[in-house]
């Protein structure tokens, strides 16, 4: 696999991760990204605290930053680990 393909794969997987977080699809997060129920609760808590509501805006990745679906940049940082074509969730935090 070329370096460009690895980058594209990592970006696609990060986008899928964010889409699953947007839809709060725990089963896909668990099966595809190794997220357990305790970590899923932490993700929700961090997002609810940041946006101060449970009616969360949809998030998306543009280049290296997280934005809301209406293109407002957030202070959220998504940490993931990409190794052997596998993406593992590490952390969403406010920086």
GULUMLO-289056 format. One record per residue: residue in one letter; residue number from 0; x, y, z of N, C-alpha, C, CB in turn. Coordinates in pm, 1 decimal. Glycine has a CB too. Layout:
N
<lumdren residu="A" num="NUM" n_x="X" n_y="Y" n_z="Z" ca_x="X" ca_y="Y" ca_z="Z" c_x="X" c_y="Y" c_z="Z" cb_x="X" cb_y="Y" cb_z="Z"/>
...
END
This chain:
95
<lumdren residu="X" num="0" n_x="84.8" n_y="-117.0" n_z="0.0" ca_x="0.0" ca_y="0.0" ca_z="0.0" c_x="89.7" c_y="123.8" c_z="0.0" cb_x="-96.7" cb_y="-0.4" cb_z="122.4"/>
<lumdren residu="X" num="1" n_x="55.8" n_y="221.6" n_z="-83.2" ca_x="135.7" ca_y="342.9" ca_z="-89.0" c_x="101.2" c_y="435.1" c_z="27.0" cb_x="114.6" cb_y="414.7" cb_z="-222.3"/>
<lumdren residu="X" num="2" n_x="189.7" n_y="530.1" n_z="50.3" ca_x="168.0" ca_y="625.0" ca_z="159.5" c_x="39.6" c_y="703.9" c_z="138.2" cb_x="287.1" cb_y="720.8" cb_z="172.1"/>
<lumdren residu="X" num="3" n_x="14.6" n_y="746.9" n_z="14.6" ca_x="-108.1" ca_y="821.7" ca_z="-15.2" c_x="-230.9" c_y="736.5" c_z="13.1" cb_x="-109.0" cb_y="868.8" cb_z="-161.9"/>
<lumdren residu="X" num="4" n_x="-229.2" n_y="611.8" n_z="-24.8" ca_x="-342.8" ca_y="523.7" ca_z="1.8" c_x="-364.6" c_y="503.7" c_z="150.7" cb_x="-322.1" cb_y="389.4" cb_z="-65.7"/>
<lumdren residu="X" num="5" n_x="-257.5" n_y="493.8" n_z="227.6" ca_x="-270.0" ca_y="480.6" ca_z="372.5" c_x="-335.8" c_y="603.9" c_z="431.7" cb_x="-132.8" cb_y="457.6" cb_z="436.7"/>
<lumdren residu="X" num="6" n_x="-295.5" n_y="721.1" n_z="384.4" ca_x="-355.4" ca_y="845.7" ca_z="433.2" c_x="-503.1" c_y="852.1" c_z="397.7" cb_x="-282.1" cb_y="967.3" cb_z="375.0"/>
<lumdren residu="X" num="7" n_x="-536.5" n_y="813.2" n_z="276.2" ca_x="-676.5" ca_y="813.9" ca_z="234.2" c_x="-757.6" c_y="715.1" c_z="316.4" cb_x="-688.4" cb_y="780.9" cb_z="84.8"/>
<lumdren residu="X" num="8" n_x="-702.6" n_y="599.1" n_z="341.9" ca_x="-771.6" ca_y="498.1" ca_z="423.0" c_x="-791.7" c_y="549.3" c_z="564.8" cb_x="-692.3" cb_y="365.6" cb_z="424.8"/>
<lumdren residu="X" num="9" n_x="-689.3" n_y="609.5" n_z="623.0" ca_x="-700.4" ca_y="663.3" ca_z="758.9" c_x="-806.4" c_y="772.4" c_z="764.5" cb_x="-564.8" cb_y="718.5" cb_z="806.8"/>
<lumdren residu="X" num="10" n_x="-808.5" n_y="861.3" n_z="665.8" ca_x="-908.6" ca_y="968.5" ca_z="663.8" c_x="-1049.4" c_y="910.0" c_z="651.3" cb_x="-880.9" cb_y="1066.6" cb_z="547.3"/>
<lumdren residu="X" num="11" n_x="-1065.7" n_y="811.6" n_z="562.8" ca_x="-1197.1" ca_y="748.6" ca_z="544.1" c_x="-1243.8" c_y="682.5" c_z="673.5" cb_x="-1191.7" cb_y="644.4" cb_z="429.9"/>
<lumdren residu="X" num="12" n_x="-1154.1" n_y="611.5" n_z="740.2" ca_x="-1191.3" ca_y="545.3" ca_z="865.1" c_x="-1223.9" c_y="646.3" c_z="974.8" cb_x="-1079.0" cb_y="453.0" cb_z="911.3"/>
<lumdren residu="X" num="13" n_x="-1148.5" n_y="755.8" n_z="981.9" ca_x="-1180.5" ca_y="859.8" ca_z="1078.5" c_x="-1317.3" c_y="921.1" c_z="1048.6" cb_x="-1072.2" cb_y="968.4" cb_z="1078.1"/>
<lumdren residu="X" num="14" n_x="-1346.8" n_y="940.7" n_z="921.4" ca_x="-1477.9" ca_y="994.3" ca_z="882.6" c_x="-1589.5" c_y="897.3" c_z="921.9" cb_x="-1482.4" cb_y="1021.9" cb_z="730.5"/>
<lumdren residu="X" num="15" n_x="-1567.2" n_y="767.8" n_z="900.8" ca_x="-1666.0" ca_y="667.1" ca_z="941.4" c_x="-1684.8" c_y="666.8" c_z="1092.6" cb_x="-1623.4" cb_y="527.5" cb_z="893.4"/>
<lumdren residu="X" num="16" n_x="-1574.7" n_y="680.9" n_z="1165.7" ca_x="-1583.2" ca_y="687.8" ca_z="1311.2" c_x="-1670.8" c_y="804.8" c_z="1353.9" cb_x="-1443.2" cb_y="700.6" cb_z="1373.1"/>
<lumdren residu="X" num="17" n_x="-1646.8" n_y="922.2" n_z="1296.0" ca_x="-1725.0" ca_y="1040.8" ca_z="1330.7" c_x="-1871.3" c_y="1022.2" c_z="1291.1" cb_x="-1666.6" cb_y="1165.8" cb_z="1262.2"/>
<lumdren residu="X" num="18" n_x="-1897.7" n_y="961.8" n_z="1175.4" ca_x="-2036.1" ca_y="936.1" ca_z="1134.2" c_x="-2106.9" c_y="845.1" c_z="1234.3" cb_x="-2039.7" cb_y="872.9" cb_z="993.9"/>
<lumdren residu="X" num="19" n_x="-2037.6" n_y="744.8" n_z="1284.2" ca_x="-2097.2" ca_y="654.7" ca_z="1383.4" c_x="-2117.7" c_y="723.8" c_z="1517.3" cb_x="-2009.8" cb_y="531.6" cb_z="1402.2"/>
<lumdren residu="X" num="20" n_x="-2029.5" n_y="815.6" n_z="1551.9" ca_x="-2049.3" ca_y="895.0" ca_z="1673.0" c_x="-2169.9" c_y="986.3" c_z="1654.0" cb_x="-1922.2" cb_y="978.1" cb_z="1706.9"/>
<lumdren residu="X" num="21" n_x="-2181.1" n_y="1048.4" n_z="1535.7" ca_x="-2296.8" ca_y="1134.0" ca_z="1506.5" c_x="-2428.5" c_y="1060.8" c_z="1526.0" cb_x="-2288.5" cb_y="1186.7" cb_z="1364.3"/>
<lumdren residu="X" num="22" n_x="-2434.4" n_y="938.6" n_z="1479.3" ca_x="-2558.9" ca_y="861.9" ca_z="1487.2" c_x="-2570.7" c_y="784.0" c_z="1617.9" cb_x="-2568.4" cb_y="766.1" cb_z="1369.6"/>
<lumdren residu="X" num="23" n_x="-2466.7" n_y="797.2" n_z="1703.8" ca_x="-2462.7" ca_y="724.8" ca_z="1831.6" c_x="-2485.5" c_y="574.6" c_z="1808.7" cb_x="-2569.6" cb_y="781.2" cb_z="1929.6"/>
<lumdren residu="X" num="24" n_x="-2422.2" n_y="523.1" n_z="1703.7" ca_x="-2435.7" ca_y="383.0" ca_z="1666.6" c_x="-2334.1" c_y="299.7" c_z="1745.5" cb_x="-2415.9" cb_y="364.3" cb_z="1513.4"/>
<lumdren residu="X" num="25" n_x="-2373.5" n_y="263.1" n_z="1866.4" ca_x="-2282.4" ca_y="190.8" ca_z="1954.8" c_x="-2235.8" c_y="58.7" c_z="1894.2" cb_x="-2349.5" cb_y="165.0" cb_z="2088.4"/>
<lumdren residu="X" num="26" n_x="-2324.0" n_y="-15.3" n_z="1829.1" ca_x="-2284.7" ca_y="-146.0" ca_z="1774.3" c_x="-2171.4" c_y="-132.4" c_z="1672.6" cb_x="-2405.6" cb_y="-214.7" cb_z="1708.8"/>
<lumdren residu="X" num="27" n_x="-2182.1" n_y="-35.5" n_z="1580.9" ca_x="-2074.1" ca_y="-14.8" ca_z="1483.4" c_x="-1947.4" c_y="35.5" c_z="1551.1" cb_x="-2118.0" cb_y="84.4" cb_z="1375.0"/>
<lumdren residu="X" num="28" n_x="-1962.9" n_y="123.9" n_z="1649.6" ca_x="-1844.9" ca_y="173.3" ca_z="1721.7" c_x="-1774.2" c_y="59.5" c_z="1794.0" cb_x="-1884.8" cb_y="282.9" cb_z="1822.3"/>
<lumdren residu="X" num="29" n_x="-1851.7" n_y="-29.6" n_z="1852.3" ca_x="-1794.0" ca_y="-144.8" ca_z="1923.1" c_x="-1728.1" c_y="-240.9" c_z="1824.8" cb_x="-1902.6" cb_y="-218.5" cb_z="2004.4"/>
<lumdren residu="X" num="30" n_x="-1800.4" n_y="-277.6" n_z="1720.1" ca_x="-1751.1" ca_y="-378.7" ca_z="1626.8" c_x="-1637.9" c_y="-328.7" c_z="1537.0" cb_x="-1864.3" cb_y="-427.4" cb_z="1541.2"/>
<lumdren residu="X" num="31" n_x="-1645.3" n_y="-204.4" n_z="1493.0" ca_x="-1548.7" ca_y="-153.9" ca_z="1395.3" c_x="-1432.4" c_y="-76.8" c_z="1456.7" cb_x="-1618.6" cb_y="-66.2" cb_z="1297.5"/>
<lumdren residu="X" num="32" n_x="-1451.9" n_y="-25.3" n_z="1579.6" ca_x="-1349.2" ca_y="59.7" ca_z="1637.8" c_x="-1310.8" c_y="19.5" c_z="1779.8" cb_x="-1395.6" cb_y="201.8" cb_z="1637.2"/>
<lumdren residu="X" num="33" n_x="-1364.4" n_y="-90.6" n_z="1829.0" ca_x="-1325.1" ca_y="-142.0" ca_z="1959.2" c_x="-1368.8" c_y="-56.2" c_z="2077.1" cb_x="-1178.9" cb_y="-157.4" cb_z="1963.0"/>
<lumdren residu="X" num="34" n_x="-1476.8" n_y="18.5" n_z="2061.7" ca_x="-1524.8" ca_y="106.6" ca_z="2167.7" c_x="-1619.9" c_y="29.7" c_z="2257.9" cb_x="-1594.5" cb_y="231.8" cb_z="2108.9"/>
<lumdren residu="X" num="35" n_x="-1587.3" n_y="22.4" n_z="2387.1" ca_x="-1674.5" ca_y="-47.6" ca_z="2481.7" c_x="-1778.9" c_y="49.3" c_z="2536.9" cb_x="-1591.7" cb_y="-110.3" cb_z="2597.4"/>
<lumdren residu="X" num="36" n_x="-1873.2" n_y="-2.1" n_z="2614.9" ca_x="-1983.7" ca_y="81.4" ca_z="2662.9" c_x="-1936.6" c_y="194.3" c_z="2754.9" cb_x="-2085.2" cb_y="-4.7" cb_z="2736.0"/>
<lumdren residu="X" num="37" n_x="-1834.6" n_y="170.2" n_z="2837.0" ca_x="-1783.5" ca_y="275.2" ca_z="2925.4" c_x="-1722.2" c_y="389.9" c_z="2844.2" cb_x="-1679.0" cb_y="217.1" cb_z="3022.9"/>
<lumdren residu="X" num="38" n_x="-1646.0" n_y="355.8" n_z="2742.0" ca_x="-1585.8" ca_y="458.2" ca_z="2657.2" c_x="-1692.5" c_y="532.0" c_z="2577.5" cb_x="-1482.8" cb_y="395.8" cb_z="2562.6"/>
<lumdren residu="X" num="39" n_x="-1795.0" n_y="460.4" n_z="2532.8" ca_x="-1906.0" ca_y="522.4" ca_z="2460.9" c_x="-1974.2" c_y="626.7" c_z="2549.5" cb_x="-2007.9" cb_y="415.3" cb_z="2414.9"/>
<lumdren residu="X" num="40" n_x="-1993.0" n_y="595.2" n_z="2676.4" ca_x="-2052.7" ca_y="690.9" ca_z="2770.6" c_x="-1962.4" c_y="812.3" c_z="2788.9" cb_x="-2079.0" cb_y="623.6" cb_z="2906.8"/>
<lumdren residu="X" num="41" n_x="-1830.8" n_y="792.2" n_z="2790.6" ca_x="-1736.7" ca_y="904.3" ca_z="2801.2" c_x="-1743.3" c_y="994.4" c_z="2678.5" cb_x="-1594.1" cb_y="852.4" cb_z="2819.7"/>
<lumdren residu="X" num="42" n_x="-1755.0" n_y="934.0" n_z="2560.4" ca_x="-1768.2" ca_y="1011.5" ca_z="2436.5" c_x="-1891.8" c_y="1099.8" c_z="2445.8" cb_x="-1776.8" cb_y="917.8" cb_z="2312.2"/>
<lumdren residu="X" num="43" n_x="-2004.1" n_y="1039.1" n_z="2482.2" ca_x="-2128.2" ca_y="1115.8" ca_z="2491.8" c_x="-2115.6" c_y="1227.7" c_z="2594.4" cb_x="-2245.2" cb_y="1024.1" cb_z="2528.2"/>
<lumdren residu="X" num="44" n_x="-2057.9" n_y="1197.4" n_z="2709.5" ca_x="-2043.3" ca_y="1297.6" ca_z="2814.5" c_x="-1957.4" c_y="1414.9" c_z="2768.2" cb_x="-1982.6" cb_y="1234.6" cb_z="2939.4"/>
<lumdren residu="X" num="45" n_x="-1846.3" n_y="1384.8" n_z="2701.3" ca_x="-1758.2" ca_y="1491.7" ca_z="2652.0" c_x="-1831.8" c_y="1579.5" c_z="2551.3" cb_x="-1630.9" cb_y="1432.2" cb_z="2587.7"/>
<lumdren residu="X" num="46" n_x="-1907.3" n_y="1518.4" n_z="2461.1" ca_x="-1981.1" ca_y="1595.4" ca_z="2361.0" c_x="-2094.3" c_y="1675.8" c_z="2424.9" cb_x="-2037.3" cb_y="1502.1" cb_z="2253.3"/>
<lumdren residu="X" num="47" n_x="-2168.8" n_y="1614.4" n_z="2516.7" ca_x="-2278.4" ca_y="1685.3" ca_z="2583.8" c_x="-2223.9" c_y="1803.2" c_z="2664.2" cb_x="-2357.2" cb_y="1589.2" cb_z="2676.3"/>
<lumdren residu="X" num="48" n_x="-2111.2" n_y="1783.7" n_z="2732.4" ca_x="-2050.7" ca_y="1891.9" ca_z="2809.5" c_x="-2003.6" c_y="2004.9" c_z="2718.0" cb_x="-1933.5" cb_y="1838.9" cb_z="2892.6"/>
<lumdren residu="X" num="49" n_x="-1941.5" n_y="1968.9" n_z="2607.2" ca_x="-1887.8" ca_y="2070.0" ca_z="2515.8" c_x="-1999.7" c_y="2152.3" c_z="2452.9" cb_x="-1803.5" cb_y="2003.6" cb_z="2406.1"/>
<lumdren residu="X" num="50" n_x="-2102.0" n_y="2084.3" n_z="2401.0" ca_x="-2209.8" ca_y="2154.8" ca_z="2332.0" c_x="-2320.3" c_y="2201.7" c_z="2426.9" cb_x="-2269.2" cb_y="2065.4" cb_z="2225.5"/>
<lumdren residu="X" num="51" n_x="-2312.2" n_y="2160.3" n_z="2553.0" ca_x="-2408.2" ca_y="2197.0" ca_z="2657.0" c_x="-2551.4" c_y="2161.2" c_z="2620.2" cb_x="-2399.1" cb_y="2344.4" cb_z="2685.3"/>
<lumdren residu="X" num="52" n_x="-2566.5" n_y="2050.2" n_z="2551.3" ca_x="-2698.1" ca_y="1999.8" ca_z="2513.6" c_x="-2684.9" c_y="1853.6" c_z="2472.9" cb_x="-2759.9" cb_y="2084.4" cb_z="2398.3"/>
<lumdren residu="X" num="53" n_x="-2794.9" n_y="1780.6" n_z="2484.6" ca_x="-2796.0" ca_y="1643.9" ca_z="2432.1" c_x="-2843.3" c_y="1641.4" c_z="2287.7" cb_x="-2885.3" cb_y="1554.0" cb_z="2518.0"/>
<lumdren residu="X" num="54" n_x="-2886.9" n_y="1758.1" n_z="2236.3" ca_x="-2925.6" ca_y="1772.1" ca_z="2096.3" c_x="-2801.2" c_y="1814.6" c_z="2018.4" cb_x="-3043.1" cb_y="1876.1" cb_z="2078.8"/>
<lumdren residu="X" num="55" n_x="-2711.9" n_y="1718.8" n_z="1996.2" ca_x="-2579.8" ca_y="1748.0" ca_z="1940.2" c_x="-2586.0" c_y="1780.2" c_z="1792.1" cb_x="-2486.6" cb_y="1631.1" cb_z="1962.5"/>
<lumdren residu="X" num="56" n_x="-2503.5" n_y="1876.5" n_z="1748.0" ca_x="-2490.4" ca_y="1897.3" ca_z="1603.2" c_x="-2411.2" c_y="1781.8" c_z="1544.0" cb_x="-2421.0" cb_y="2034.0" cb_z="1571.4"/>
<lumdren residu="X" num="57" n_x="-2429.9" n_y="1758.3" n_z="1417.9" ca_x="-2350.1" ca_y="1656.6" ca_z="1349.9" c_x="-2209.3" c_y="1710.9" c_z="1328.9" cb_x="-2414.9" cb_y="1615.5" cb_z="1213.9"/>
<lumdren residu="X" num="58" n_x="-2112.1" n_y="1624.1" n_z="1343.4" ca_x="-1971.6" ca_y="1661.5" ca_z="1327.1" c_x="-1917.0" c_y="1604.7" c_z="1197.0" cb_x="-1887.6" cb_y="1612.1" cb_z="1446.5"/>
<lumdren residu="X" num="59" n_x="-1812.9" n_y="1668.0" n_z="1146.5" ca_x="-1743.0" ca_y="1616.5" ca_z="1028.1" c_x="-1597.4" c_y="1657.0" c_z="1038.2" cb_x="-1806.8" cb_y="1670.0" cb_z="895.2"/>
<lumdren residu="X" num="60" n_x="-1515.2" n_y="1587.8" n_z="964.0" ca_x="-1372.1" ca_y="1616.7" ca_z="960.6" c_x="-1341.8" c_y="1688.2" c_z="829.5" cb_x="-1286.6" cb_y="1485.9" cb_z="975.0"/>
<lumdren residu="X" num="61" n_x="-1274.6" n_y="1800.6" n_z="841.1" ca_x="-1221.8" ca_y="1870.1" ca_z="724.0" c_x="-1073.2" c_y="1886.0" c_z="748.2" cb_x="-1292.9" cb_y="2009.9" cb_z="699.7"/>
<lumdren residu="X" num="62" n_x="-994.1" n_y="1825.9" n_z="661.6" ca_x="-849.2" ca_y="1822.3" ca_z="677.9" c_x="-816.7" c_y="1764.7" c_z="815.0" cb_x="-787.0" cb_y="1964.2" cb_z="661.1"/>
<lumdren residu="X" num="63" n_x="-773.0" n_y="1845.4" n_z="908.7" ca_x="-735.0" ca_y="1790.5" ca_z="1039.0" c_x="-823.4" c_y="1840.6" c_z="1152.5" cb_x="-591.1" cb_y="1824.4" cb_z="1068.8"/>
<lumdren residu="X" num="64" n_x="-930.0" n_y="1913.8" n_z="1122.1" ca_x="-1012.3" ca_y="1972.2" ca_z="1226.9" c_x="-1154.4" c_y="1917.4" c_z="1225.6" cb_x="-1015.1" cb_y="2122.4" cb_z="1212.5"/>
<lumdren residu="X" num="65" n_x="-1216.1" n_y="1916.6" n_z="1344.2" ca_x="-1357.1" ca_y="1877.8" ca_z="1355.6" c_x="-1444.0" c_y="2001.5" c_z="1340.9" cb_x="-1385.3" cb_y="1806.7" cb_z="1491.2"/>
<lumdren residu="X" num="66" n_x="-1546.4" n_y="1991.6" n_z="1257.4" ca_x="-1641.6" ca_y="2099.1" ca_z="1232.9" c_x="-1781.6" c_y="2046.1" c_z="1256.7" cb_x="-1627.2" cb_y="2155.7" cb_z="1089.1"/>
<lumdren residu="X" num="67" n_x="-1875.4" n_y="2137.2" n_z="1280.6" ca_x="-2015.6" ca_y="2097.6" ca_z="1281.0" c_x="-2061.0" c_y="2090.1" c_z="1136.0" cb_x="-2104.1" cb_y="2197.6" cb_z="1364.1"/>
<lumdren residu="X" num="68" n_x="-2176.7" n_y="2030.5" n_z="1113.3" ca_x="-2224.9" ca_y="2013.5" ca_z="976.2" c_x="-2252.0" c_y="2147.0" c_z="906.8" cb_x="-2351.0" cb_y="1929.6" cb_z="976.1"/>
<lumdren residu="X" num="69" n_x="-2270.2" n_y="2254.5" n_z="984.7" ca_x="-2288.5" ca_y="2386.5" ca_z="922.8" c_x="-2156.2" c_y="2464.6" c_z="916.6" cb_x="-2393.8" cb_y="2467.6" cb_z="1001.0"/>
<lumdren residu="X" num="70" n_x="-2045.9" n_y="2389.5" n_z="916.2" ca_x="-1910.2" ca_y="2441.1" ca_z="892.5" c_x="-1855.7" c_y="2532.7" c_z="1001.3" cb_x="-1908.0" cb_y="2514.4" cb_z="764.1"/>
<lumdren residu="X" num="71" n_x="-1903.3" n_y="2518.4" n_z="1123.9" ca_x="-1845.1" ca_y="2592.4" ca_z="1235.5" c_x="-1737.2" c_y="2506.5" c_z="1299.4" cb_x="-1953.8" cb_y="2632.3" cb_z="1340.0"/>
<lumdren residu="X" num="72" n_x="-1615.9" n_y="2561.8" n_z="1305.7" ca_x="-1504.9" ca_y="2486.8" ca_z="1364.6" c_x="-1526.9" c_y="2470.4" c_z="1514.3" cb_x="-1370.1" cb_y="2557.4" cb_z="1337.4"/>
<lumdren residu="X" num="73" n_x="-1491.9" n_y="2353.8" n_z="1565.1" ca_x="-1502.8" ca_y="2327.6" ca_z="1708.6" c_x="-1364.0" c_y="2328.6" c_z="1770.8" cb_x="-1573.7" cb_y="2192.2" cb_z="1735.4"/>
<lumdren residu="X" num="74" n_x="-1360.1" n_y="2324.5" n_z="1902.4" ca_x="-1233.6" ca_y="2309.8" ca_z="1973.7" c_x="-1209.6" c_y="2164.4" c_z="2011.3" cb_x="-1232.0" cb_y="2397.7" cb_z="2099.0"/>
<lumdren residu="X" num="75" n_x="-1290.8" n_y="2075.3" n_z="1956.0" ca_x="-1276.3" ca_y="1933.1" ca_z="1983.5" c_x="-1159.0" c_y="1876.4" c_z="1904.9" cb_x="-1405.7" cb_y="1857.5" cb_z="1949.3"/>
<lumdren residu="X" num="76" n_x="-1085.1" n_y="1789.6" n_z="1968.6" ca_x="-974.1" ca_y="1721.0" ca_z="1903.7" c_x="-1001.7" c_y="1571.5" c_z="1908.6" cb_x="-837.6" cb_y="1755.5" cb_z="1971.8"/>
<lumdren residu="X" num="77" n_x="-989.7" n_y="1506.2" n_z="1794.8" ca_x="-1010.7" ca_y="1362.7" ca_z="1784.2" c_x="-875.1" c_y="1295.5" c_z="1772.8" cb_x="-1101.3" cb_y="1327.4" cb_z="1662.7"/>
<lumdren residu="X" num="78" n_x="-844.9" n_y="1207.8" n_z="1867.7" ca_x="-719.8" ca_y="1131.5" ca_z="1864.4" c_x="-753.3" c_y="987.6" c_z="1826.5" cb_x="-644.7" cb_y="1137.7" cb_z="2002.8"/>
<lumdren residu="X" num="79" n_x="-690.2" n_y="939.6" n_z="1720.8" ca_x="-707.2" ca_y="799.7" ca_z="1680.7" c_x="-568.9" c_y="742.2" c_z="1651.3" cb_x="-802.1" cb_y="786.6" cb_z="1555.4"/>
<lumdren residu="X" num="80" n_x="-566.4" n_y="611.9" n_z="1639.4" ca_x="-442.2" ca_y="542.1" ca_z="1606.1" c_x="-470.3" c_y="455.5" c_z="1484.3" cb_x="-389.1" cb_y="455.8" cb_z="1727.0"/>
<lumdren residu="X" num="81" n_x="-389.2" n_y="470.6" n_z="1380.3" ca_x="-404.8" ca_y="394.1" ca_z="1256.5" c_x="-282.9" c_y="305.5" c_z="1239.8" cb_x="-423.0" cb_y="488.1" cb_z="1132.7"/>
<lumdren residu="X" num="82" n_x="-307.2" n_y="173.7" n_z="1235.1" ca_x="-197.2" ca_y="79.7" ca_z="1223.7" c_x="-246.9" c_y="-43.9" c_z="1150.0" cb_x="-140.0" cb_y="42.7" cb_z="1363.7"/>
<lumdren residu="X" num="83" n_x="-172.4" n_y="-86.2" n_z="1049.2" ca_x="-209.4" ca_y="-204.6" ca_z="970.3" c_x="-351.5" c_y="-195.5" c_z="917.2" cb_x="-194.4" cb_y="-330.7" cb_z="1054.2"/>
<lumdren residu="X" num="84" n_x="-386.0" n_y="-77.9" n_z="861.4" ca_x="-517.6" ca_y="-53.0" ca_z="801.9" c_x="-631.8" c_y="-64.4" c_z="901.0" cb_x="-541.0" cb_y="-148.1" cb_z="689.3"/>
<lumdren residu="X" num="85" n_x="-602.6" n_y="-49.5" n_z="1028.7" ca_x="-704.5" ca_y="-55.0" ca_z="1133.2" c_x="-700.0" c_y="75.4" c_z="1211.0" cb_x="-682.9" cb_y="-177.5" cb_z="1227.6"/>
<lumdren residu="X" num="86" n_x="-817.3" n_y="129.1" n_z="1238.5" ca_x="-826.1" ca_y="252.4" ca_z="1315.1" c_x="-882.7" c_y="221.1" c_z="1451.5" cb_x="-912.5" cb_y="357.7" cb_z="1242.6"/>
<lumdren residu="X" num="87" n_x="-819.6" n_y="272.7" n_z="1554.5" ca_x="-868.0" ca_y="257.8" ca_z="1691.3" c_x="-890.7" c_y="395.6" c_z="1750.0" cb_x="-768.2" cb_y="176.2" cb_z="1778.1"/>
<lumdren residu="X" num="88" n_x="-1003.1" n_y="410.1" n_z="1814.9" ca_x="-1037.2" ca_y="535.5" ca_z="1879.3" c_x="-948.9" c_y="555.0" c_z="2001.2" cb_x="-1186.1" cb_y="538.9" cb_z="1918.4"/>
<lumdren residu="X" num="89" n_x="-903.2" n_y="677.2" n_z="2021.8" ca_x="-825.3" ca_y="706.1" ca_z="2141.0" c_x="-897.6" c_y="805.4" c_z="2230.1" cb_x="-687.8" cb_y="759.5" cb_z="2103.3"/>
<lumdren residu="X" num="90" n_x="-936.7" n_y="922.2" n_z="2176.5" ca_x="-991.8" ca_y="1024.9" ca_z="2263.9" c_x="-1054.2" c_y="1138.1" c_z="2185.2" cb_x="-884.6" cb_y="1079.0" cb_z="2355.3"/>
<lumdren residu="X" num="91" n_x="-1164.0" n_y="1189.3" n_z="2235.5" ca_x="-1215.2" ca_y="1318.8" ca_z="2189.4" c_x="-1201.9" c_y="1409.5" c_z="2309.3" cb_x="-1366.4" cb_y="1311.2" cb_z="2135.5"/>
<lumdren residu="X" num="92" n_x="-1138.4" n_y="1523.8" n_z="2287.9" ca_x="-1120.9" ca_y="1617.2" ca_z="2398.4" c_x="-1127.8" c_y="1759.3" c_z="2347.9" cb_x="-988.3" cb_y="1592.7" cb_z="2470.3"/>
<lumdren residu="X" num="93" n_x="-1150.0" n_y="1850.9" n_z="2439.5" ca_x="-1147.1" ca_y="1992.7" ca_z="2407.7" c_x="-1006.3" c_y="2040.4" c_z="2431.3" cb_x="-1249.9" cb_y="2074.1" cb_z="2492.4"/>
<lumdren residu="X" num="94" n_x="-949.6" n_y="2104.9" n_z="2331.0" ca_x="-812.1" ca_y="2156.4" ca_z="2343.1" c_x="-816.8" c_y="2306.2" c_z="2357.3" cb_x="-725.2" cb_y="2116.4" cb_z="2220.9"/>
END
